[in-house]
Amino acid sequence: MIVIVVEGESDRAAVETLGARLGLAMPPVVALGGSKGARRAAQDLAGARLLGLVDAAERRDFERVLDAVFVCEPDLEGEFVRALGIHGVESLIAQQGELESFRRLQQQPAQRERTPEQQLARFFGGRSGNKRRYAELLASALPLERIPPPIAQLLSAF
């Protein structure tokens, strides 16, 4: 049996959305609520082949205990921003009626000197449920030929 282990609900939403779009028979996807739960998940899922998707900063937590680990640089949202481009992501935000909110965030003193990628990361993580919602929206909007490499590799590993 194969199980996909991810850090959080946004990762699960992205993986499941892309898997469905590709017509894959998906194995279970378990969201840990943080990378530190990887060791316990490995114990709880003993006997299963464990595939993981993790942010670069937390990769060691997964690599120590999972069978195969696919690493997002620097994180899932960063992978999607690179794949869609800043303009593509801003278009998606505009479709959600939230571009004005994003523009206000960009004008905040703490954000002005940050890169658009850093500002988008703040925007996605700034409101409860936003990361998960945008992970699903970004995965739905992404052309299938532009799936970020770590996610594409994960989805081809089972």
C-alpha positions as CSV (number, residue, x, y, z in Angstrom):
1,M,0.0,0.0,0.0
2,I,1.2,3.5,-0.8
3,V,0.4,6.6,1.3
4,I,1.3,10.2,0.4
5,V,2.3,12.3,3.4
6,V,2.2,16.1,3.2
7,E,2.7,18.9,5.7
8,G,-0.7,20.5,5.7
9,E,-4.2,20.8,4.2
10,S,-3.0,23.1,1.4
11,D,-0.5,20.5,0.2
12,R,-3.2,17.8,0.3
13,A,-5.6,20.0,-1.7
14,A,-3.0,20.7,-4.3
15,V,-2.0,17.1,-4.7
16,E,-5.5,15.7,-4.8
17,T,-6.6,18.4,-7.2
18,L,-3.8,17.7,-9.6
19,G,-4.2,14.0,-9.3
20,A,-7.9,14.2,-10.1
21,R,-7.1,16.5,-13.1
22,L,-4.7,13.9,-14.4
23,G,-7.2,11.1,-13.9
24,L,-5.0,9.2,-11.4
25,A,-6.2,6.6,-9.0
26,M,-4.9,8.4,-5.9
27,P,-3.6,6.7,-2.8
28,P,-4.6,8.2,0.5
29,V,-3.1,11.6,1.2
30,V,-2.4,12.3,4.8
31,A,-1.9,15.9,6.0
32,L,0.2,16.0,9.2
33,G,-0.4,19.5,10.4
34,G,3.3,20.2,10.2
35,S,6.5,18.3,9.3
36,K,7.3,17.4,12.9
37,G,4.5,14.8,12.7
38,A,6.4,12.7,10.1
39,R,8.0,10.4,12.6
40,R,4.7,9.6,14.2
41,A,3.0,9.1,10.8
42,A,5.7,6.7,9.8
43,Q,5.1,4.7,12.9
44,D,1.3,4.8,12.5
45,L,1.6,3.8,8.8
46,A,4.2,1.1,9.3
47,G,4.2,-1.3,6.4
48,A,3.0,1.2,3.8
49,R,5.3,2.8,1.2
50,L,5.4,6.5,2.3
51,L,5.9,9.2,-0.3
52,G,6.2,12.7,1.0
53,L,5.8,16.3,-0.3
54,V,7.5,18.9,1.9
55,D,8.8,22.5,1.9
56,A,12.6,22.8,1.6
57,A,13.1,24.1,5.1
58,E,11.4,21.0,6.6
59,R,12.9,18.4,4.3
60,R,15.0,16.7,7.0
61,D,11.9,15.8,9.0
62,F,10.6,13.8,6.1
63,E,13.8,12.4,4.7
64,R,14.6,10.7,8.0
65,V,11.5,8.6,8.1
66,L,9.8,8.4,4.6
67,D,10.6,6.2,1.7
68,A,10.7,8.9,-1.0
69,V,10.6,12.7,-0.4
70,F,9.8,15.4,-3.0
71,V,10.9,18.9,-2.0
72,C,9.1,22.2,-2.9
73,E,11.5,25.2,-3.2
74,P,11.0,27.1,-1.1
75,D,7.4,25.8,-0.5
76,L,4.3,24.8,-2.4
77,E,3.1,28.3,-3.1
78,G,6.5,29.2,-4.4
79,E,6.3,26.3,-6.9
80,F,2.9,27.5,-8.1
81,V,4.0,31.1,-8.4
82,R,7.0,30.0,-10.6
83,A,4.8,27.7,-12.7
84,L,2.1,30.3,-13.3
85,G,4.2,33.5,-13.2
86,I,3.4,36.6,-11.1
87,H,0.9,37.9,-13.7
88,G,-0.9,34.5,-13.8
89,V,-1.3,34.4,-10.0
90,E,-2.4,38.0,-9.8
91,S,-5.0,37.2,-12.5
92,L,-6.3,34.3,-10.4
93,I,-6.4,36.6,-7.3
94,A,-8.4,39.2,-9.4
95,Q,-10.9,36.5,-10.4
96,Q,-11.5,35.9,-6.7
97,G,-12.2,39.6,-6.2
98,E,-9.2,40.0,-4.0
99,L,-6.6,41.9,-6.1
100,E,-7.4,45.2,-4.4
101,S,-6.7,43.5,-1.0
102,F,-3.4,42.1,-2.4
103,R,-2.4,45.6,-3.7
104,R,-3.1,47.1,-0.2
105,L,-0.9,44.4,1.3
106,Q,1.9,45.4,-1.1
107,Q,1.7,49.0,0.0
108,Q,2.2,48.1,3.7
109,P,5.5,49.4,5.0
110,A,6.7,45.9,6.0
111,Q,5.9,44.7,2.5
112,R,7.2,47.4,0.2
113,E,10.8,46.2,0.0
114,R,9.8,42.5,-0.4
115,T,9.7,40.7,-3.7
116,P,6.4,39.9,-5.3
117,E,6.9,36.2,-4.5
118,Q,7.4,37.1,-0.8
119,Q,4.3,39.4,-0.9
120,L,2.2,36.6,-2.4
121,A,3.4,34.2,0.3
122,R,2.2,36.7,2.9
123,F,-1.1,37.1,1.1
124,F,-1.7,33.4,0.9
125,G,-0.9,32.8,4.6
126,G,-2.5,36.0,5.9
127,R,-6.1,34.8,6.3
128,S,-7.4,31.6,7.9
129,G,-8.1,29.1,5.2
130,N,-6.5,31.1,2.5
131,K,-3.5,28.8,1.9
132,R,-5.8,25.8,1.3
133,R,-8.3,27.7,-0.8
134,Y,-5.5,29.2,-3.0
135,A,-3.7,25.9,-3.3
136,E,-6.8,24.3,-4.8
137,L,-7.4,27.3,-7.1
138,L,-3.8,27.4,-8.2
139,A,-3.7,23.7,-8.9
140,S,-7.0,24.0,-10.9
141,A,-5.7,26.9,-13.0
142,L,-2.3,25.4,-13.7
143,P,-1.8,24.0,-17.2
144,L,-1.0,20.3,-16.8
145,E,2.2,20.6,-18.7
146,R,3.5,23.1,-16.1
147,I,3.0,21.0,-13.0
148,P,6.0,21.9,-10.7
149,P,8.7,19.2,-10.8
150,P,8.4,18.0,-7.2
151,I,4.6,17.5,-7.5
152,A,5.0,15.9,-11.0
153,Q,7.6,13.5,-9.6
154,L,5.4,12.6,-6.7
155,L,2.4,12.0,-8.9
156,S,4.5,9.7,-11.2
157,A,6.0,7.7,-8.3
158,F,3.0,5.4,-7.6
